[in-house]
């Protein structure tokens, strides 16, 4: 488990994770889960993790993820979402 840990710590250092940094982790595999732990150790106040697998997301929640998001591999869901929200614009 040293290699996933080194990847997680390296990612947190590169991203300058600290007490004011919210974190989104894409994937709840071994590297994503250890990155979650590293981000928490670096002081991140809010960590959200995304994956397609319910079991991995439950492990992430048990390890301290503030929010978990299950995504779909079904492209039809994505296209439907895009078509529903495509008429909204972002204003600054």
DSSP file (Angstrom, degrees, kcal/mol; ACC not computed):
  #  RESIDUE AA STRUCTURE BP1 BP2  ACC     N-H-->O    O-->H-N    N-H-->O    O-->H-N    TCO  KAPPA ALPHA  PHI   PSI    X-CA   Y-CA   Z-CA
    1    1 A X     >        0   0    0      0, 0.0     4,-1.5     0, 0.0     5,-0.1   0.000 360.0 360.0 360.0   4.8    0.0    0.0    0.0
    2    2 A X  H  >  +     0   0    0      2,-0.2     4,-2.6     1,-0.2     5,-0.2   0.890 360.0  54.6 -69.1 -38.0    3.0    2.4   -0.1
    3    3 A X  H  > S+     0   0    0      2,-0.2     4,-2.0     1,-0.2     5,-0.2   0.948 109.2  45.1 -66.2 -49.1    2.5    3.2   -3.8
    4    4 A X  H  > S+     0   0    0      1,-0.2     4,-2.4     2,-0.2    -1,-0.2   0.899 113.9  51.9 -59.7 -37.4   -1.1    4.4   -3.5
    5    5 A X  H  X S+     0   0    0     -4,-1.5     4,-2.6     1,-0.2     5,-0.2   0.919 108.3  49.8 -63.5 -43.2   -0.2    6.3   -0.4
    6    6 A X  H  X S+     0   0    0     -4,-2.6     4,-2.2     1,-0.2    -1,-0.2   0.873 110.7  50.5 -65.4 -34.7    2.6    8.1   -2.1
    7    7 A X  H  X S+     0   0    0     -4,-2.0     4,-2.5     2,-0.2    -2,-0.2   0.929 111.8  47.8 -66.1 -44.8    0.3    9.0   -5.0
    8    8 A X  H  X S+     0   0    0     -4,-2.4     4,-2.1     2,-0.2    -2,-0.2   0.913 114.1  45.4 -63.2 -44.3   -2.3   10.4   -2.6
    9    9 A X  H  X S+     0   0    0     -4,-2.6     4,-2.3     2,-0.2    -1,-0.2   0.911 112.9  51.3 -65.6 -42.5    0.3   12.4   -0.7
   10   10 A X  H  X S+     0   0    0     -4,-2.2     4,-2.8    -5,-0.2    -2,-0.2   0.915 109.7  50.3 -60.9 -43.4    1.8   13.7   -3.9
   11   11 A X  H  X S+     0   0    0     -4,-2.5     4,-2.1     1,-0.2    -1,-0.2   0.913 111.0  48.8 -62.1 -42.8   -1.6   14.7   -5.2
   12   12 A X  H  <>S+     0   0    0     -4,-2.1     5,-2.3     2,-0.2     4,-0.3   0.878 112.5  47.8 -66.1 -37.5   -2.3   16.6   -2.0
   13   13 A X  H ><5S+     0   0    0     -4,-2.3     3,-1.1     3,-0.2    -2,-0.2   0.931 112.2  49.0 -67.2 -45.2    1.0   18.4   -2.1
   14   14 A X  H 3<5S+     0   0    0     -4,-2.8    -2,-0.2     1,-0.3    -1,-0.2   0.853 114.4  45.7 -62.9 -34.5    0.6   19.3   -5.8
   15   15 A X  T 3<5S-     0   0    0     -4,-2.1    -1,-0.3    -5,-0.2    -2,-0.2   0.424 107.0-126.7 -89.3   1.1   -2.9   20.7   -5.2
   16   16 A X  T < 5 -     0   0    0     -3,-1.1    -3,-0.2    -4,-0.3     2,-0.1   0.917  35.1-165.0  53.2  47.5   -1.8   22.6   -2.0
   17   17 A X      < +     0   0    0     -5,-2.3     2,-0.2    -6,-0.1    -1,-0.2  -0.412  23.4 142.5 -65.5 135.4   -4.5   21.0    0.0
   18   18 A X    >   -     0   0    0     -2,-0.1     3,-1.9    25,-0.1    27,-0.4  -0.856  65.6 -63.2-156.6-170.2   -5.1   22.7    3.3
   19   19 A X  T 3  S+     0   0    0      1,-0.3    26,-0.2    -2,-0.2    24,-0.1   0.658 130.0  48.5 -63.2 -16.4   -7.8   23.8    5.8
   20   20 A X  T 3  S+     0   0    0     24,-0.1     2,-0.6    25,-0.1    -1,-0.3   0.328  92.1  99.2-103.1   7.2   -9.5   26.0    3.2
   21   21 A X    <   -     0   0    0     -3,-1.9    25,-0.5    22,-0.1    24,-0.4  -0.850  56.2-155.7-107.0 120.2   -9.5   23.5    0.3
   22   22 A X  E     -a   46   0A   0     -2,-0.6     2,-0.4    22,-0.1    25,-0.2  -0.712  21.4-148.5 -84.7 144.5  -12.6   21.4   -0.7
   23   23 A X  E     -a   47   0A   0     23,-2.8    25,-2.8    -2,-0.3     2,-0.5  -0.937  17.4-165.9-124.8 137.1  -11.6   18.2   -2.4
   24   24 A X  E     -a   48   0A   0     -2,-0.4     2,-0.6    23,-0.2    25,-0.2  -0.989  11.7-162.9-116.5 121.6  -13.3   16.1   -5.1
   25   25 A X  E     -a   49   0A   0     23,-3.0    25,-2.5    -2,-0.5     2,-1.0  -0.924   8.2-150.0-107.3 122.3  -11.8   12.6   -5.6
   26   26 A X  E    S+a   50   0A   0     -2,-0.6    25,-0.1    23,-0.2    23,-0.1  -0.793  70.2  18.7 -94.9 100.2  -12.7   10.9   -8.9
   27   27 A X        -     0   0    0     23,-2.6    24,-0.2    -2,-1.0    23,-0.1   0.232  61.2-138.1 110.7 128.7  -12.7    7.2   -8.2
   28   28 A X        +     0   0    0      4,-0.1    -1,-0.1    21,-0.1    23,-0.1  -0.142  62.2 119.6-109.5  36.6  -13.0    5.2   -5.0
   29   29 A X  S  > S-     0   0    0      4,-0.0     4,-2.8     1,-0.0     5,-0.3  -0.089  88.2 -71.3 -80.9-168.5  -10.4    2.5   -5.8
   30   30 A X  H  > S+     0   0    0      1,-0.2     4,-2.0     2,-0.2     5,-0.2   0.897 135.7  44.1 -55.8 -44.3   -7.2    2.0   -3.7
   31   31 A X  H  > S+     0   0    0      2,-0.2     4,-2.2     1,-0.2    -1,-0.2   0.915 114.4  49.5 -69.8 -41.8   -5.6    5.2   -4.9
   32   32 A X  H  > S+     0   0    0      2,-0.2     4,-2.1     1,-0.2    -2,-0.2   0.903 111.6  48.8 -62.4 -41.7   -8.8    7.3   -4.5
   33   33 A X  H  X S+     0   0    0     -4,-2.8     4,-1.8     2,-0.2    -1,-0.2   0.899 113.2  46.0 -67.0 -40.4   -9.4    6.0   -1.0
   34   34 A X  H  X S+     0   0    0     -4,-2.0     4,-2.6    -5,-0.3    -1,-0.2   0.851 110.3  54.6 -71.2 -32.7   -5.9    6.7    0.2
   35   35 A X  H  X S+     0   0    0     -4,-2.2     4,-3.0     2,-0.2    -2,-0.2   0.891 105.3  54.3 -64.8 -38.6   -6.1   10.1   -1.4
   36   36 A X  H  X S+     0   0    0     -4,-2.1     4,-2.0     2,-0.2    -2,-0.2   0.936 110.8  45.1 -56.1 -48.4   -9.2   10.7    0.6
   37   37 A X  H  X S+     0   0    0     -4,-1.8     4,-2.2     2,-0.2    -2,-0.2   0.892 113.4  49.7 -64.9 -40.4   -7.3    9.9    3.8
   38   38 A X  H  X S+     0   0    0     -4,-2.6     4,-2.0     2,-0.2    -2,-0.2   0.916 109.3  51.6 -65.2 -42.7   -4.3   12.0    2.7
   39   39 A X  H  <>S+     0   0    0     -4,-3.0     5,-2.5     1,-0.2     4,-0.3   0.896 110.3  49.2 -61.4 -39.6   -6.6   15.0    2.0
   40   40 A X  H ><5S+     0   0    0     -4,-2.0     3,-1.3     1,-0.2    -1,-0.2   0.913 110.2  50.8 -65.0 -41.5   -8.2   14.6    5.4
   41   41 A X  H 3<5S+     0   0    0     -4,-2.2    -2,-0.2     1,-0.3    -1,-0.2   0.821 106.1  55.8 -65.0 -30.5   -4.7   14.5    7.0
   42   42 A X  T 3<5S-     0   0    0     -4,-2.0    -1,-0.3    -5,-0.1    -2,-0.2   0.536 126.5-102.8 -79.2  -5.9   -3.7   17.6    5.1
   43   43 A X  T < 5 +     0   0    0     -3,-1.3    -3,-0.2    -4,-0.3    -2,-0.1   0.556  57.7 167.2 102.1   8.9   -6.7   19.4    6.7
   44   44 A X      < -     0   0    0     -5,-2.5    -1,-0.2     1,-0.2   -25,-0.2  -0.376  23.4-156.5 -60.0 127.7   -9.3   19.4    3.9
   45   45 A X  S    S+     0   0    0    -24,-0.4     2,-0.4   -27,-0.4    -1,-0.2   0.778  76.0  30.1 -79.3 -26.0  -12.7   20.4    5.5
   46   46 A X  E     -a   22   0A   0    -25,-0.5   -23,-2.8     2,-0.0     2,-0.5  -0.985  64.3-177.9-140.2 125.2  -14.9   18.8    2.8
   47   47 A X  E     -a   23   0A   0     -2,-0.4    19,-1.9    17,-0.2    20,-1.5  -0.986   2.7-172.7-128.5 124.4  -14.2   15.8    0.7
   48   48 A X  E     -ab  24  67A   0    -25,-2.8   -23,-3.0    -2,-0.5     2,-0.4  -0.941   7.3-163.9-113.6 135.7  -16.5   14.4   -2.0
   49   49 A X  E     -ab  25  68A   0     18,-1.9    20,-2.2    -2,-0.4     2,-0.4  -0.968   1.1-158.8-125.7 140.4  -15.7   11.1   -3.7
   50   50 A X  E     +ab  26  69A   0    -25,-2.5   -23,-2.6    -2,-0.4     2,-0.3  -0.927  23.4 142.1-120.7 136.9  -17.3    9.8   -7.0
   51   51 A X  E     - b   0  70A   0     18,-2.0    20,-2.2    -2,-0.4    -2,-0.0  -0.972  49.3-126.9-161.3 170.6  -17.5    6.3   -8.3
   52   52 A X  S    S+     0   0    0     -2,-0.3     2,-0.5    18,-0.2    21,-0.1   0.540  86.1  83.0 -97.0 -11.2  -19.7    3.8  -10.2
   53   53 A X     >  -     0   0    0      1,-0.1     4,-1.9     2,-0.0     5,-0.2  -0.841  62.8-154.8-106.7 125.2  -19.6    1.1   -7.5
   54   54 A X  H  > S+     0   0    0     -2,-0.5     4,-2.2     1,-0.2     5,-0.2   0.891  95.2  52.7 -62.2 -41.4  -21.8    1.1   -4.5
   55   55 A X  H  > S+     0   0    0      1,-0.2     4,-2.1     2,-0.2    -1,-0.2   0.935 109.1  48.4 -63.4 -45.6  -19.5   -1.0   -2.3
   56   56 A X  H  > S+     0   0    0      1,-0.2     4,-2.2     2,-0.2    -1,-0.2   0.887 111.3  51.6 -61.9 -37.8  -16.5    1.3   -3.0
   57   57 A X  H  X S+     0   0    0     -4,-1.9     4,-2.3     2,-0.2    -1,-0.2   0.875 107.4  52.1 -67.0 -36.1  -18.6    4.3   -2.1
   58   58 A X  H  X S+     0   0    0     -4,-2.2     4,-2.2     2,-0.2    -2,-0.2   0.885 109.4  49.7 -67.5 -36.4  -19.7    2.7    1.1
   59   59 A X  H  X S+     0   0    0     -4,-2.1     4,-1.8     2,-0.2    -2,-0.2   0.916 109.7  51.8 -64.6 -42.3  -16.1    2.1    2.0
   60   60 A X  H  <>S+     0   0    0     -4,-2.2     5,-2.3     1,-0.2     4,-0.4   0.906 109.5  49.3 -60.7 -41.8  -15.3    5.8    1.2
   61   61 A X  H ><5S+     0   0    0     -4,-2.3     3,-1.1     1,-0.2    -1,-0.2   0.908 110.0  51.2 -63.6 -41.7  -18.1    6.9    3.5
   62   62 A X  H 3<5S+     0   0    0     -4,-2.2    -1,-0.2     1,-0.2    -2,-0.2   0.815 107.1  54.7 -64.1 -30.3  -16.8    4.7    6.2
   63   63 A X  T 3<5S-     0   0    0     -4,-1.8    -1,-0.2    -5,-0.1    -2,-0.2   0.511 132.3 -86.6 -83.6  -4.5  -13.3    6.2    5.8
   64   64 A X  T < 5 +     0   0    0     -3,-1.1    -3,-0.2    -4,-0.4   -17,-0.2   0.602  66.2 159.9 115.8  12.2  -14.7    9.7    6.2
   65   65 A X      < -     0   0    0     -5,-2.3    -1,-0.2     1,-0.2   -17,-0.2  -0.459  32.7-148.4 -64.0 136.6  -15.9   11.1    2.9
   66   66 A X  S    S+     0   0    0    -19,-1.9     2,-0.3     1,-0.2   -18,-0.2   0.877  80.7  10.2 -73.9 -37.6  -18.3   14.0    3.6
   67   67 A X  E     -b   48   0A   0    -20,-1.5   -18,-1.9    -3,-0.0     2,-0.4  -0.987  65.4-157.5-139.4 148.4  -20.4   13.2    0.5
   68   68 A X  E     -b   49   0A   0     -2,-0.3     2,-0.4   -20,-0.2   -18,-0.2  -0.973   6.7-162.7-124.8 144.6  -20.4   10.3   -2.0
   69   69 A X  E     -b   50   0A   0    -20,-2.2   -18,-2.0    -2,-0.4     2,-0.6  -0.986   7.5-151.6-130.3 122.5  -21.7   10.5   -5.6
   70   70 A X  E     -b   51   0A   0     -2,-0.4     2,-0.2   -20,-0.2   -18,-0.2  -0.829  17.8-165.0 -92.8 124.5  -22.6    7.4   -7.6
   71   71 A X        -     0   0    0    -20,-2.2     2,-0.3    -2,-0.6    -2,-0.0  -0.664  13.5-123.5-103.8 163.8  -22.2    8.1  -11.3
   72   72 A X        -     0   0    0     -2,-0.2     6,-0.1     2,-0.1   -20,-0.0  -0.804   7.9-151.9-109.5 147.7  -23.6    6.0  -14.2
   73   73 A X  S    S+     0   0    0     -2,-0.3     2,-0.7   -21,-0.1    -1,-0.1   0.423  71.1 108.1 -89.7  -0.5  -21.8    4.3  -17.0
   74   74 A X    >>  -     0   0    0      1,-0.2     4,-1.0     2,-0.0     3,-0.7  -0.690  57.1-161.5 -80.3 111.6  -25.0    4.7  -19.0
   75   75 A X  H 3> S+     0   0    0     -2,-0.7     4,-2.4     1,-0.2     5,-0.2   0.789  85.5  68.2 -66.7 -26.9  -24.4    7.4  -21.6
   76   76 A X  H 3> S+     0   0    0      1,-0.2     4,-2.3     2,-0.2    -1,-0.2   0.880  96.3  54.5 -60.1 -37.8  -28.1    7.9  -22.1
   77   77 A X  H <> S+     0   0    0     -3,-0.7     4,-2.3     2,-0.2    -1,-0.2   0.921 108.9  48.2 -61.3 -43.9  -28.4    9.4  -18.6
   78   78 A X  H  X S+     0   0    0     -4,-1.0     4,-2.5     1,-0.2    -2,-0.2   0.918 111.5  48.8 -64.2 -44.1  -25.6   11.9  -19.4
   79   79 A X  H  X S+     0   0    0     -4,-2.4     4,-2.4     1,-0.2    -1,-0.2   0.881 110.7  51.1 -65.0 -37.5  -27.3   12.9  -22.7
   80   80 A X  H  X S+     0   0    0     -4,-2.3     4,-2.1    -5,-0.2    -1,-0.2   0.926 110.3  49.2 -63.9 -44.2  -30.6   13.3  -21.0
   81   81 A X  H  X S+     0   0    0     -4,-2.3     4,-2.2     1,-0.2    -2,-0.2   0.918 111.6  49.2 -60.6 -44.3  -29.0   15.5  -18.3
   82   82 A X  H  X S+     0   0    0     -4,-2.5     4,-0.9     1,-0.2    -1,-0.2   0.911 111.4  48.9 -63.5 -42.4  -27.3   17.7  -21.0
   83   83 A X  H  < S+     0   0    0     -4,-2.4     4,-0.2     1,-0.2    -1,-0.2   0.851 112.0  49.2 -69.3 -32.3  -30.5   18.1  -22.9
   84   84 A X  H  < S+     0   0    0     -4,-2.1     3,-0.3     1,-0.2    -1,-0.2   0.907 122.4  31.2 -70.7 -41.1  -32.5   19.1  -19.8
   85   85 A X  H >< S+     0   0    0     -4,-2.2     3,-1.3     1,-0.2    -2,-0.2   0.323  89.2  98.9-102.2   7.3  -30.0   21.7  -18.6
   86   86 A X  T 3< S+     0   0    0     -4,-0.9    -1,-0.2     1,-0.3    -2,-0.1   0.734  77.0  60.4 -70.8 -20.1  -28.6   22.9  -21.9
   87   87 A X  T 3  S+     0   0    0     -3,-0.3     2,-0.3    -4,-0.2    -1,-0.3   0.547  85.9  94.0 -85.5  -5.1  -30.8   26.0  -22.0
   88   88 A X    <   -     0   0    0     -3,-1.3     2,-0.3    -4,-0.0    -3,-0.0  -0.648  60.3-159.6 -84.8 143.2  -29.4   27.4  -18.7
   89   89 A X        -     0   0    0     -2,-0.3     2,-0.6     2,-0.0    -2,-0.1  -0.884  15.4-125.6-120.2 155.9  -26.5   29.8  -18.9
   90   90 A X        -     0   0    0     -2,-0.3     2,-0.4     2,-0.0    -2,-0.0  -0.877  25.6-165.8-101.0 124.9  -24.0   30.8  -16.3
   91   91 A X              0   0    0     -2,-0.6    -2,-0.0     1,-0.1     0, 0.0  -0.883 360.0 360.0-111.3 143.4  -23.7   34.5  -15.6
   92   92 A X              0   0    0     -2,-0.4    -1,-0.1     0, 0.0    -2,-0.0   0.437 360.0 360.0 -99.3 360.0  -20.9   36.1  -13.7
